[in-house]
Amino acid sequence: MESSTPHLFGRSTVTTFQHDVARAAAAVAERVSTVRRPYSGASLTDLQGMVDAVDLDRPLGDTDAALDEIARLYLDHAVWFHEPGYVAHLNCPVALPALSAEVLLAAVNSSVDTYDQSTTGTLIERRLVDWAAGRIGFGPDADGVFTSGGTQSNLHGLLLAREASPATDLSRMRVLATAEAHFSVTQAAILLGLGRDAVVTVGTDGGGRMDPVALTAALDGLTRFGLTPMAVVATAGTTDLGCVDPIADIAEACARRGVWLHVDAAYGCGLLVSTRRRHLLDGIERADSVTVDFHKSFFQPISSSAIIVRHSAAMRRIAHHADYLNPRTATVPNQVDKSLQTTRRFDALKLWMTLRTVGSEQLGAMFDRVVDLAEEAHGLLTDDPEFEVHAAPTLSTVLFRYRPAALDDAACDDLTPRLRARLFAGGEAIIAGTTRAGRPWLKFTLLNPMTTADHLRAVLDRVREAGDALLAEDDPRLATAVV
């Protein structure tokens, strides 16, 4: 029977498996060895035409041919996060041991929803949850589960908060967060039946961090109006500014009022292993639930995230049992009891392999390095009169604008998004963008410890060149004023 299915992994196809994996690795290695920019610069129209030209109903017949095709379609035009010209989103170069783990977990294809599909896969994931809980400062009653990412983890945390709330009227439940909180907080409120308006915006200290005084006033105000503060979301690493809310003060305000505290540390979880900046998370041990994204600041391949809770009973509130899957009579640990997913990859293996090879101390040093790099970037920008800088960084994001002396606010507002698009089209540098107080900004998001200050200088040169070229196209007279 196996001989009639030569494309399925099994005993009779081990040699083919080894060949195919080696060929795939060689294709990636060849591209990584030769690529010198984060993106090819191909247009969306050209790429769409290439993809649409493939007839999916006419197979090529062997993996080698398919690999050659996908190398042209995908690898030649992928966005390479390891390249120093990539300074855009919260994407990181990945740890080599984790790539080895990807081969193992994909081939075996364990599903860690039940023990009888995964055995030690379940145990390894549970051990890593315990390890992460210990790093947070939770006690032995902590629990958690791996997720697909921060969005799912935030949804999960707020679901647990809803289930823990003594209130039953969803229309009166409120979630409190700053305007800097991740968009998934509002998304979660909608999915949980609370409505978009259920998220109450708490004021900040002017630097993007939640103001504990404003939080206290908001909590007490909701209660006076007969509304239920269901949860407070503190952010440890905001997407735009990298701010870390004052978790200890927020935890105190929540504890006094019996309000669930969820800490979104998707970005800032690297601080858990930092030897120099761990204090930024002081108070996180008092949270009820915490989001961690290992595929951001632990340098793991997507996906690798988790929701961690201080008390295991919280996870059991959403358990549902099926006789064919996880019966109540089960005597083995079934992770589906506490997950929002059923079938689930053994993503924990990647972190396990990384910790066992690299170690937490080196991971922390790597995260500290990118934060140091952000401080260097801030210095470079501050020292250059042609750039406008938003604020000093807390973690590894820096907001700035290219603004030669001849540009007023309106002209700079017009230039900034076009400049970013011009850079992407060129492929040499990819920079993120955002809006603050109605004005567009460029954003460095630095998660590559191999990037240096010299690399950043080169990116800023590309920014300057692209900006000047656009200004020259708009008005040749203006070009002479900015060069």
N, C-alpha and C positions, 0 to 999 in steps of 0.2 A: 504493500500500500504506500509506504514511504517513497518508493522509487517513482511513483506516478505524481508525486507532489514535490518536485525538486526545489521549489522556492519557499518551502516552509522550514523553519529551524528545527532540527532534530538530529538524532544520532547519525543518520545517513548523509546529512548536509553540513557536518562540522567543518570539513575542508573548505567548502564553498563559503561558509560563514567567515572563516578566518581570512580568506582571500578578499571577500567583499569589505570587511571591516578595515583591513589593511589598505585597500584601494581608497576607501572613503577617507581614512586618516591621511593618506598620501596627498589626496586632492586638497584637503584643508591645509596641510603643511605647506604645499607648494604655493598656495595663495598667500598664506600668512608670511611666508619667506620673501615674497616678491612685492606685496602690496605696500604702498608708501603714502596712502591717503585713506581716510575713513570711508570714502564712497567714490564710485566710478564717475559720477556726474551725469549718468544717463538720464534722459527725460522720462517722465511718466508715460508719455505717448509711445516712446520707443520700447519701454519695458512691457507695456500692455500689449503691444503688437507681438513681441516675442512670446509672451505667455499664451496669447490667444491663438498663435500659429500652431501650437501643439495639439495633435489629435489624440485625445486620451483614449479613444477606442481602437487605436492601432499601436499595440505595445512594441517596444524595441526588441524584446526577446531575451535580453540578458542584463544583469546589473551593471556591467562595465559600460555598456552603451547608455544606460539610464544615468549613470554617474557622470559620464561625459556631458550629457545634455544638461543635467542639473548644475554642473559646474559652470556652464555658460549662462544658464538662466539665473542662478542663485548666488553661487560663490563669487562670480565676477562682478556682481552688483550688490552684494551684501553690505550692510553698514558694520564696520569693524570697530568694536568698542575698545580694542586694545591699542588702536592707533592714537598717538598723542593729539592729533587734530580733532578727535572726537571729544567734545567737552559739553555735550548737550543734556541728555536726560540722566535719570538715575540708573544707568547701566554700567556694569563693571566688567573688566577682563576677568576671566574665571580661573580658579585654581586647578592645576593639572590633575591632582588626585580625584577631583570631582568629575573630570572628564572620563577617567578610567571607570569611575562608578557608573557613569551614564551607560557605558557599554554593558556592564554587568546587569544593571536593573532593566535595561531595555530588552536584552536577550532573554533573561529569565522571565520577565514580564509579571512579576509578583503584583498582586493587588492587596494592599494592606488594609482592606476593610474588615476582613475576618482572619482569625489566626490560622484556620485551616487552608488559607490561600497564601500564607506568608511566613508562618512560624517565626524564625528569628528576625525577619523583617519587622514584624510587629514589636518584638522585644527591643530591637535597636532603636526604632522610632521612640518608644516609650522612655528608653534610657536617655536619649537626646532631649526629650521634653523635660525630664528631670534635671538634666545638666543646665538647660537654658533657664529653668525655674530657679535653680540655685544661683545662677549668675544674676538674676533679677533680685534675689534676696527673699524669695518665697520659701516657706517651710516645707516639711515632708508631705503635707496634705495637698500640695499643688498638683495640677494636671494640665493637659492640653493636647493638641493634635496638630499635625502638619496640614497646611492648606496650600492653595494655589498661588496666594499672594496677599498683599496687604489689604486689598479691597475685600476679599473673602474673610480675612481675619477680622477686619473692622465690623463687617456685617455680623459675624459670629459673636463678637464681643457684645455688640448692642442687642442682639437677640437674647443673649444670656441676661443682660440687664433688664430687658423687657420682661422676661420670665421670672426674674427675681423681684420685680416691683410689686408692692402690695396693691397697687391700683389695678383696676380692670378696664377702665374706660380709655381706649387707645387715643381717642380724640383729645384727651386732656394731658397726655404724656408729652414731655419735652426733653430734648437732648441739648446740652449746652456745649458750645465750642467757639473758638475764635474764627474770624473770617479767614485765617491762615490754615485752618484745618483742611485735611484732604477732602476732595469732592465726594469720596465714597461715604463720608458721614451722612451727607444729605441723601445720597443714593440709598443707603441702608435704611434711613428713616422712611423713605417711600416704600421700599420693599417690605418693611415690617408693619406697614399699615398705619404709620403715624402721620404721614403726609409731609410734603415738602416744607410746610410752615412750622413743623415741629422742632426744627433746629433753631435754637435761640443763639444769636451772635453775642459773644461776650467781648467786652472791650479789651484792648491791649495796652501795654505800657509805652507805646510809641515806637518800640523797636520790634514789634511783632510778637511779643510774648504775652500770654494771658495775664491779665491784671487780677490778682487774687481779691482785691477790694471790689472790683467790678463783678467778679464771679459771686462773691458773697451777696452783693446787692441783687444780682439777677436771681439767685436761688431763693432768697427771701421774698423777692417780688412775685415770683411764680406761685409760691405757697400762699401768699396773701390773696392772690386772684383765683385760688382754688385749682391751680394747675399742679401737675406732678412732675418734679424734676426726676426723670427716669435715669439719666446718666450724664456725667460730665466727661468730655473727651479732651484729654490733654495731649498735646503733640510734642514728641521728642524728635525734632527734625522736620520742620515745615518744608514743603516742596520748593517754595520760592526763595525763602531767606535762610533756611536751615536753622531756624530758631528752636530752642528747647524751652517749653513752658516751665515755670517754677513748680515742679511736681510736688515737692514737699508741702508747700503752702496750699496748693490745690487739694491735695490729699487730706489735709487738716480740715478744710472747709467741707469736703464731702463727708468725712467721718463724723463730724458734728451733726450732720443732718441726715445721715443714713442714706446717702446717695451713692450709687455705683460709680466708680471711677475706672474709666478705660483709658489706657495710655497707648497712643498710636506711635510706636517706636520703629515703624517700618524702615525709616531712613536711619535714625539714630541708634539702632540696636548695636552698631559697631562699638559704641561707647561701653557696652557691657564687657568687652575684652580690652579696652584701652587702659594703658597703665598711667596715662597722663590726664585723661579727661573724664574718667568714670564719675567724678563728682557732679557732672552736669545732670546725671540721672538720679541724684539723691531724692529719696522719697518714692521711687518707683516700686519699692517693695511693699508699699501700702496700697497699691492699685488692686482692683478686683480682677482686671483682665489686661493683658498686654499683647499688642501686635508686634511681631518681629519678622523682618524680611531678610533672611540670610542671602537671598540673591541680590541684595543691594550692597550692604557693607560687610558681608562675610565672604564676598567674592565667589559666590556659588552660581552655577548655571540656573537659568529659569526652568522650572519653578522650585523654590525652596523657601517656604514661609511657615509661620506657626501662630496659633493663638494659645497663650499660656494664661491659666487662671490660678488665683491664690488658693481657692478651695475647690476640691474635686467635685463636691456636691453640685456646684454650679453647672458642670458639664452634663450631669445626669438629668437635668431638667428637660432636655430636649431629646432624650433617648426614645427611640421607637423600636419595638422588637417584632421580628417576623420569624416564624418557625423555620422557614427555609434558609434563613441567613444567620440571625443572631438571637436564638430563642432565650427566653428568660432563664431557662435552666442551664445555660452554658456555664462551664467551669473554666473556660479559657478567656483571655482578654480579646475582645473584638472591638477594634477602633471605630467601627461604624456606629457604635453606641453613642459616640460623641462628635462625629464628623457631619458636616453638611453634605459631604459627598459619599457615594457608595464606592464604586470602583475608584481606586486611587493609586497613583504611582508610588513606588518606594523612593520618594525624593529624599528622604532622610539619609539614605546611604551616601549621598554626595557629601553632606556635612560630616558624617562619620569618617569617611575616608580623608577628608581635609584635616579634621582635628587630629586624627591618628598619624598623619604624615607631617603636617605643618605645625600644628599646635595653636592653642588659643593666644599665646603671647605674641607670636609672629603675626597672627591675624590682626591683633590689636595694634601692633606697630604699623602695619600696612594702612589701617584706617587712620591712625594718627598722622601718617605721612600725607594723605590726601587733604586732611584738615590743615596741616602745615602749608601745603601747596596753595590752598585757597588764601591763606594769609599772605603768601608771596605774591599771588595774583593781585590781591587788593593793593599791595604796595606798588606793583608795577603800574596799575591803573591810576592810583592816586598821584603818582609822580609824573604822569603824562598829562599835560594840559589839554590835550585833544580828547580826553575821555572824561566822562562824568560817571561817578561811582555812587551807588545807592547807599550802602552801609557796610561796615566792617562785618566779616563773616563770623558765624558761630561754628558751623560745621564746614561743608565743602562746596557751598554755592556762593557765587558772587554776581551781583547785578550791575550792569554798566551800560553806557551808551557812547557811541562815537559821535562827538560833538565838537567839530572845529569851531573856532571863534566866530566865524561868519554865520553860524546856524542859530536861529532862534528856536523857541520851543516847538512851534508848529512845524518848522522845517525838519527838526530832529525827529519829531513824531512820525512824519511822513517817511523819512529815510530809514528808520530802524527796522521795520518789518521787511522792507525791500532789500536791505543789506543782508539780513539773515537769509532770505531766499536766494540771493545772488551767491552767497557763500556755499549753500547747499548744492546749488546747481553746478558749482565749480568742483565740488567733491573734496577739496583740500582741507576744509574745516567745517565742522558741523557744530553749531551753537544753538542753544535753546532760546526761547523767547517767552516773555510774559508781560503782563500789564500791571502797573502799580498806580493807583490814583488816576486811572484813565489814560496813563501814558505808557507806551511800549518801551520795553527794556530788553537788552540782550542778557543772556545768563550763562555763566560758566557753571556746570555741574561736574565737579572733579571727583572721580572715583577710580582713577588709574594711578597706582603708586609708582608706576614707571615713568609717568610724565614729569618733566622738569620745568624749571623756570624758563630755560631757553626754549623749550617747546611752546610755552605760553607766549613768549615774545614773538615767536614765528606766527602763531595764530593771530596775535594782535596786529602784526604786519599785514596779514591777509585781510583783517577787518578794515584796516586803514586803506589798503589798496582798493577793496571793493567799494568802500564808502566814497572814496575820491572818484572812482570810475562812474558811479551812479550820479554824483553831483555834476560831473563833467557832462554826462548825457542830458541832465536836466537843464544846465546852463553853463556853457563853456567859460563864461566870465567868473562864475562861482568857483570853478575848478582851480583857477589861478590863485584864488584867495585862500584855498585850504592846503595847497601843497607847499 
